[in-house]
């Protein structure tokens, strides 16, 4: 049996690009926010509804692992596990054991993404990396 930190996870994002319709999220809101959500939802019109929005200029592909290492370095392992998928699995009722073969193939583990990122990929225009480059240059100045 492997330790929890070496077990792979399917990273589930909350950016809704591959998620449910907006209306499906309503039931997960605290009751005190539902009226505000309803008002917003009734007025919202997705400006990109008819457009294909991949690849994302704001994304970090093909450096997703490096982006995770930048975000999760030094973060408590249990918190990383929750962010990599346990929270979403609990919310949506996903069977993590059924997803395990996919996660093993992808190979994203809390142990791996908690390793600090020493070198920012030079050919990436990812905003996260651009910001980190700036912060590192400012720290050296």
N, C-alpha and C positions, 0 to 999 in steps of 0.2 A: 504494500500500500504506500502510495507516495504522500509526501507532506502536502498540506494545503497550499503552501507557497509555490510548489513546483507543478501543481495541477493546472492545466490549460483552461482558459475561459473564453467564451464567445463574448466579444466586446459589443455591447448593445448601446447604441447612442440614443439620445433623447432629442435629436434635431428634427424629428418627424418626417424626414425625407423618405423613409421606408416604413413609417408608422401608420397607425390607424387614422381614420378621418378625425378632424378636430373634435367633432361631437362625441367621439368615443372617450375622450379624456375627461369630460364633464363629471362623470360619476366618481372619478378619483379625487376630485377637488373637495376640500372642506366645504360643508354646506354654506358657510358664510361668504364664500367667494362665487357661488354659482350664479347669482343674479348679475354680478359684474361680468362674469364669463359670458352669460347669455347675451348681454348687451353688446359686448365686444364681438362675439361670434356672429350676431345678426348683421353687423356692419362690415365685417371683414370680407374682403375680396382678394383672393390670391392673385397677385399680378403675374405670376409665372405659371399659372395653371396649365396653360397649353404649351409650355416650353419644357424641353429636356434640360435639366440643370446639372448634368455631369459632363466633364469633370468639374469639381468645385474649385474656383480660383482661390477660395479661402481654405481649402483642404491641404493636407500635408502629404498626400499620396505622391510617390511610393514610400514615403518615410513615416508611415503611421506608427510603427514601433518606436522609432526615435522620438516622435512627438509624445507618445505615452511615457517614455523614459524621462523626458523633460518635465512632464506634468506630475508624474508619480514618484520621482526620486525623493526618498526620505519620508514618504507618506506611510503611515501605519499599514501593515499588511492586511489587516482585517478591513480597513477602509478601502484599500485598493480592490480587494475582492468584491466588495459591495459595488464599487463604481464600475468594475469590469463586467458585471452582469448579475450579481446576486440580487441587487435592488430591483432591477427590471424583471428578473425571473419571479421574484416574490409578487410584484405588482401585477404581472400579466399571467401568472400561473404557469410559467415555462418549466418544463421538466429538465433540470440541469443534467441529469444522468443520460437522458435521451440525446441531449445536445453535445455530450462529452466527446463522441468520436469526431465531430466537426471541430470542436475546440482543440482537440489533440492534433488534428491535421494543421490547423492554423498556427498553433503553438504560442499563443500569447499567455504568459503566466505572470502572476503577481511578482514572483521572484525576478523574472527577466525585466519587467517594466519598472521596477524599483531601482535599477542600476542607473546611477547618474549619467547623463549624456555629456561626454567630454567635448565632442566635436559636432558642431552644427553642420548639417549637409550643405555644402557650398553652392550646390546647384538648385536649391529649393527656394521658392518665393513665398513659402508658407508664412502668413503673418505671425504665427507663434515663433517661428525661427527668426524672422526679421526683428521682432521685439527682443528676443534673447540676444541676438548679435549686438543690438544697440546697448542693452544693459551691460553686456560683457565688455564692450569697448569703453563705455562710460566708467566702469569700475577700474579699468586699466589706466584711464587718463588721470 
